[in-house]
Amino acid sequence: MSKNEQGRPSERPGMGRPAGFGPGIAMAMPVEKARDAKATLRRLLGYFGPHWLPLSMVFVAAVLSTIFSIWSPKILGHITTDLFDGMMARLHHVPGGGVHFLVISHLLILLSAVYVVSAIFSYVEQYLMAGVAQKTVYGLRRQVMDKMTRLPVSYFDSRPHGEILSRFVNDFDNISSTLQQSLTQAVTSIVTFLGVIVMMLTISWLMTLVVALTLPLSFVVTRTVAKKAQAHFLKRQRQLGEINGHIEEMYTGHAIVKAFNREERSQATFDEINERLYESSWKAQFVTGIIFPLMNFIGNLGYVLVSVIGGILVTQGSIQIGDIQAFIQYARQFSQPITQLASISNTIQSALASSERIFELLDEPEESTDMTTTDHSETPRGDVAFEAVSFGYQPERPVITDLSLDVQSGQTVAIVGPTGSGKTTLVNLLMRFYDVEAGHIRIDGEDISRIPRPRLRAMFGMVLQDTWLFHGTIAQNIGYGRKEARFDEIVEAAQAANADHFIRTLPEGYETILNEEGSNISQGQRQLLTIARAILADPLMLILDEATSSVDTRTEMHIQAAMQRLMKGRTSFVIAHRLSTIREASLILVMSHGRVVEQGTHEALLRAQGFYADLYQSQFTVGQTEREAVL
């Protein structure tokens, strides 16, 4: 069953903190938000439960690192005051006056110690938080992987591959980076904000009020600019996705583009999208760039007011000159936590949205529980029976209706019919990728709903039209059919599949590395490897789904010979469009609209001059008969 794969390129442009005196608010970029942020946050925090001890140590280290960092400007202020007082005493010839270098050296040592201790606690905080974040994501990722092995095939059939991969890759990366950075930043920012306010109040409540008054003005400016910039950023994101999609399409199908001489049109389309992307990008960057000079202006305004008021207070003897220096440093620190909190709020919202998508996957219904009630000690024979089976992928649109079928052990059953007649659906039902809605499927008289899925699927070997090979050696790909297979057994399976000759002609032989799609060997060679894999598995029954539909005639002969060896003595179900490949089948089922309209041997069905005869003759004539249109 084909699925459309969709990529969703996205970008969250980061905003730097404006330099300057006053508070700078990171602009709110458009991000995906969780539908139920509170419930998602509670559930995500629940995964921190096993790590409560190191997490507590992280918070303690973050608080201590921030406190020591906040203390340093105060010490610098004392050093400045001592230097100033000493110099003034010497200028005024005060007895015993002068700079007390011993006191200053002690303060410098204390300042150095404060910096070192703050750095140590910051290192401990980052080290512990990295471990907590990665262990949390590790456990969550493993839980999701376990969940995916228990999801029914219908889940993967109904969703694009790109969507599932995005949840498993992008969403986990988003959660991981947020847990490691944003949580500690939030704690540090809150402690810094409160600590700086306390330290500023200990110096002067009046100057603190002046700095606080610049805050609302900063919010107003930032909000106004953010509204204008957001529209341009949304345009940029849409056009960025559009240009990425165009590039992916053109380079994925570059052979078709060249074959139809569409390079110029492709380039013209790219130029048109690129022009629109350029316009929206520079407008977005220009508008956001305005915030920096505006924030610097507000910051400088506050700086002037603090300097004037501080100078007046110094002349009145209300504060020391070192306090002005310390206050200016605190005022600069005052903007940082506000900027960080505004910045990480979007990151946290995005992480919660990613978490919600992960939890949605974890909450998906799993495959129904196996209801095994019998002892499976008896050796299976391979008799298969369909008893009045009905099924539809959607209840209102049945694919198979009241299908009955009896297959004896060792028989080869060929299933033919037009597209959509239900051929592949029979395979899905046999393997219990889907469960029947009505009726029963029995193997050796036992309902397959009472056979555990792993045991049931171990009875079957599958060779499909779409070959699946993974990145690894040829020996590893063949050995995938059976755990702990010996190399000599892999070679025997390759020989039985007529694959040994071409494998040995490769430079590395059985150690040749295949890429993810196996595209460094031909389609027919890939098919032979999948047959060798099935031979190595030595299954009780076989399912061959269009195994020769995309190879040349000579390769088809090799594959047919390999499949004949594979099917010998096994119950086999063969789905084929090339009817010439199934002449020797024990039974041919002709399906149309979910029903078996004809069944019998090749010769008997040709003599009947029915639907099968029309299908067979249509492969040697120009047109289709009217009978197919009626059925």
Secondary structure, DSSP 8 states (H G I E B T S, - for coil): -------------------SSS------------TTHHHHHHHHHHTTGGGHHHHHHHHHHHHHHHHHHHHHHHHHHHHHHHHHHHHHHHHTT-TT-S--HHHHHHHHHHHHHHHHHHHHHHHHHHHHHHHHHHHHHHHHHHHHHHHHHHS-HHHHHTS-HHHHHHHHTHHHHHHHHIIIIIHHHHHHHHHHHHHHHHHHHHH-HHHHHHHHHHHHHHHHHHHHHHHHHHHHHHHHHHHHHHHHHHHHHHHHTHHHHHHTT-HHHHHHHHHHHHHHHHHHHHHHHHHHHHHHHHHHHHHHHHHHHHHHHHHHHHHTTSS-HHHHHHHHHHHHHHHHHHHHHHHHHHHHHHHHHHHHHHHHHHTS---------S-TTS-----EEEEEEEE-SBTTB-SEEEEEEEE-TT-EEEEE-STTSSHHHHHHHHTTSS--SEEEEEETTEEGGGS-HHHHHHTEEEEESS----SEEHHHHHHTTSTT--HHHHHHHHHHTT-HHHHHHSTTGGG-EE-TT-TTS-HHHHHHHHHHHHHHH--SEEEEESTTTTS-HHHHHHHHHHHHHHHTTSEEEEE-S-GGGGTT-SEEEEEETTEEEEEE-HHHHHHHTSHHHHHHHHTTSSS--HHHHH-
